[in-house]
């Protein structure tokens, strides 16, 4: 559990400095230790949104909502992911 907290804090520090890829990797390491901790999924979803990886962000939020069906961050970030996916589809249609 101590390693989990350390990795999560490292991920949080990377988010604060805008290093979203590194932060997402730290959160992914956390998930190997505990798949039920929703905050690392919503945090990684935030990183994916910042990296324009909308499908991945949506998947993380879907996972959280299966565990906690009223998680506000997961709903909000999933909505942002859907918005990003819609914009991408519109841009692709114009090509």
Secondary structure, DSSP 4 states (H G I P E B T S, - for coil): -HHHHHHHHHHHHHHHTT-HHHHHHHHHHHHHH-TT-HHHHHHHHHHHHHTT-HHHHHHHHHHHHHH-TT-HHHHHHHHHHHHHHHHHHHHHHT-
